Amino acid sequence: MKDVFALVEHRQGEILDVTYEILSGGVELASKLGGQLTAVLLGSDVGSFTDQLKSRAHRIVVVEDDKLKNFNSEAYQQVLSALIEDHKPYVTLIPQSGFGVDLAPSLAVELDYPLTTDCYEIDAKDGVLSSFRQIYGGKVNAQISFVDAPGYILTVRAASFAVEEPGLTAEIVNVDSPLTEEIAYRKFVDYVEAAVGEVDITQANIVVGIGRGIKEQENLTVVEELAKAIGGVLACSRPVVDAGWLPKERQVGASGKTIKPKLYIAVGISGAFQHVAGMKGADTIVAINKDCNAPIFGEADYGIVGDLFKVVPALSEKLKELKG
């Protein structure tokens, strides 16, 4: 059996969404490998989290220690490496976040395991593992194969897997912490929440994105009316931020934010790979662009070929009419 470990990322009393995504992907991967998924939960006073996780994994390994109260990659590495040495999972999945980027490389070096970062897809055929990631700034999708090794470590990009609840009943395994002393040379000081501005586009169910097709800042009101009519929030591609028309926290893409709303409407966005990387996880994508060959139509579920300055006002008025 080739089992899978998935590290639970939590912060300030909450499990982060990327954890549920990785658990969904981990269950599917474990099934292909003929193994089981183990969620690894490290922290202090985190036992209550098991209620939120027990239907999403075959097993939950819990290590509680006051020295794990706040994330410290050195402490996490000591605990996780000990668990991996003991349980011998075939694959260990870690979120591609500040948390994971800090932890995964040094953990892989310590264990002498192959590492692939920022994976958006993971597969296993005939028991052979492969992963997929973007290279050259997203211009190329690469399939990664691995040398033979006792185990592998992969970091997984947010929004790569749809969240599903497989209805499992996890066995809870409490393990004593291997930490014997505080890590004096590296300490948690404070947690500073990043500013999200007026709205947090990563939490919105409906997002309307605008690109260079808007032409000038004064035309933003056209799309703002659509966002208001449909009950969504306004986001954008990088050229709009570069022009100073919207703040950085509204940018969707490889150098902006990754979103996964129920509905994403791309208005005047060509569909460059950098932008697509941030919104392809949306449940439904609608594209409005006058260029019928725009790459965005290759990602869209529905497409409208037309001048946005004619299409968007008509759409806004129709939505207002339907809402009475």
N, C-alpha and C positions, 0 to 999 in steps of 0.2 A: 504494500500500500504506500502511495505517495501522498502524504498529508500536506496541507497548506496552513501556514500561519498568517494571520492578518492582525496587524497592530492597531489597536483602538486609539484614535486621537481625540482627546477631550481637553476642554479649556474652561476654567472658571465655572465648573459645575455642569457643563453641557457637553454631550458627545457631538462632534462636528459632523456635518452632512457627508463629508468625504468618507467617513468610516462606514456608513451604511452602504455607500456605493461600492467600496472595496469588499465588504462582506458579501454583497450580491455577486460580484465578479468572482470572489473566492470560492463560493459554494459551487458555481458553475465549473470553475477550473478544477476543484477537488473531484467533482464528479467525472470529469474527463480523465483524470489521473487515477481514478479508482480509489481515492482516499477520502479523508474528511477534513473539514475546515475547523480550525481552532482560532477563536478570537483571543488575543492577548491583551489583558487589561492591567495596566500598571498605574499606581497612584496611591493616594492616602484617602481613606474613607470613600472608596469608590464602589463598594459592594452593591449599592442601590442601582448602579448602571446595569447590572446583570439582567434586571427585569426588562430593560430595553433591548438587550442583545440576545436573550436566550432563544428566541424564535428564528434567529438569523445565522446560527452556527451549530455545529455538532458538539462543540466543547468550548468552554470559556476558562482560560487559565488566568487566575487573579493573583497578583502580587501586590500586597499592601505594605507600605512603609512610609513613615513620615518624611524620609529623605526623598521620596518620589512625589511629594505633594505638588511641587511645581516642576515643569519639564526642565531637565538637565540632560543633555545628550550623553554625557559621560556616565551618569547613573543609569539611564535607560540602556545604554550599551552593555554595561556590566550585567544587568539583569537579563536582557534579551539574549545575549550571547550564551549565558548559562542555560537558559531555557532551550535554546536551539541545540546546544551540545547534548542536552538531556533527552529531548523529544525527537530530534533529527527530522524536522519537517523538510520536505523536498523543495518547497518554495516559501519564502517569507515576503509578504506584501506590506509595504509601508506607504503612507500618503506622500505624494509629491507636494510638499508644503515646506515652509520654513523649518518646521518640526522634522520632516523626513529628510530634507536635504542636509541638515546638520548631522543626523544620525546615521543614515544608510551607508555612506561611503566608508566611514571609519569602522563600522560594524563589519562590512564586507572584507576590509583589509584584515581585521583581527581574525576572522574565520577563514580567510583565504577562499571566499566564495565569489563566483562571478556576479557582477552587478549591472543592471540596466536601469536607467533613470527615466522618468517622465513617460512611462508607457501609457498608451491610450487603448491598447488591446493586448490580450494575452491568450495564447492558444496552446493546446497540447494534442498531438496526434500520435497514436500508437505509443503513448507514454513519453513522447519527446516534446520538451518545452520550447516555445518560441514566443517572442514578444514583438510589439510594433511600436515605433516611436518616430517622431519627425526629426529630421536633421536639416542643416543648411537653412536655419530660420524658418522651417516649415515647408520649404520648397520640395522636399523629398520625404516620402514615407518609407521607412526602412524596416524590413523584417529581420529580427535579430535571432540567430541561433547560438547555442552555447556549447562550450567544451564540456566534457564529462566532469562532473563534480558531485560531491555528496549533497550539496544544496545550492540554492540560488536566492538572490535578494533582488527584488524589483520595487521601484517606487512608481506609484500610479497617479496619473493626472486626474484632477477633479473633473467630474461630469463624464468620465469615460464609461461608466456602467450605470444602467438604469437601476433605481432602487426597487428591489422586490423583497417580499417577505416569504421565504419558502416554508414557513410553518414548522420549523424544527423545534426540538426540545433539548436544549444544550445541557450537557453535564457540566456542573460547576466544580472546578478543581482549584483549591486554594494552595498556593505554594509559598513557602517561607522565602523571604527576601535574602539574597546572597550578600547584600550590602552590609558591610561591617563598620564603616566609618563615613563621616561626611567628606565630600569632595571639596577640599579647601581652596583649590586653585581655580575653581570655576563655580560660581554661585549665581542663583537667580536673584535679581535685584528688585525688579518691578515689572508689572505688566502694563503696557501702554496700548490702549485701543486705538487702532488706526481710524482717522476721521473718514466718515462716509458721505459727508456733505448733506444736502437736503434729502436725498433718497439713497437707499442701498439697492442698486440695480440687481445685485445677486439674489435678493430675496423677493423680487417682483414676479408675479405670475404672468403678467403681460408686459412686454417691452417693445417699444417702437424705436428702431435704430435709424439714424440718418448718416449719410455719407457726403462725399464731395458734390453729389448731384444737387444738393440744396443751393449751391452756387454762392450765396452770401448770407451773412448772419441775420439780416432782416427777414429772410425767408423762413427762419426757424418757427415762426408762429404758425405757419401752414401745417407743419407736422405736430407741433404742440397741440393744436386743436384736435388732431386725430388721436393722439395719446389720451387727451382728456375725454374725448367722446367714447373711447373704448375702455377707459378705466385702467390705462397703462402708464408706464413711466418712460421718459425719454432717455435714450442712450445714443451712442455714436461710434463711428470708426475713427481711426487715428487722425486723418486729415482735418477733421472738425476740431479736435483738441489742439493740433498743431497750429491751427488758425486762431485759436483762442476763443472760439465761439461757445464751447462747453468745457467744463472742468475735467481734469484727468479722471476723476472717480466715475465719470459717465462713459469712459472708453471700454469697448468690448473688443477682445482680441488677445493675441499672444503677448503683447506688451501692455495689455489692459486687464480687464477682469473676465473671468469665465462665468457665464450665466447658463441657466437651464430652465427658462420659464416654460409655462404651458403653451404660450404663443409668442413668437418673435416676428415682427414685421420689419423687413429691411427696405428702407426707402432711399432710393438714389445711392445704393451701395453696390459697387461692382462685384464684390465677393472675393477679394484677395485672400490668399490662404491664411495670412496673419489674423484677419478678422474672423474668418470661418472657424478657426481654432477655438475662439471664445464663445461661439453661439451654436455650434452644431449639436449640442446636447438638448436643444429646445424640442419640446414634444411636436410642435407644429411650426413650420417656417413659411412665411408668405413674403414674396419678393415683388417689389414695384420698381421697374427700371425701364427706360425707353430703349435700351440696347438689348435686343433679343438674344444676343450672344454673350451677355454678361455671365461670368462664372457663377454668380449667386443663384442663377436658375438651376444649376446643377445640384444645389443643396436644398432648394425650396420644395415644399410639398404643393404649394400653389404659387403661380406666377401671374403677374399682370404686366404686360408690355405696354407702356404708355408714358406720357409726360406726367411726372409726379405732380406738377402744378395744376393739372386737370384732374388726375385720378384721386389724389388725396383729399381735396376739398369735397368732391362728390361723395367719396366714401365717408367722410366725416358727417356730412349732411344726412346721408342715409342712416347712419348709426344713431344720430340724434332723433331722426324721425321714428326709428324702430323703438327707441327708448321713451318716446312720447314727450 
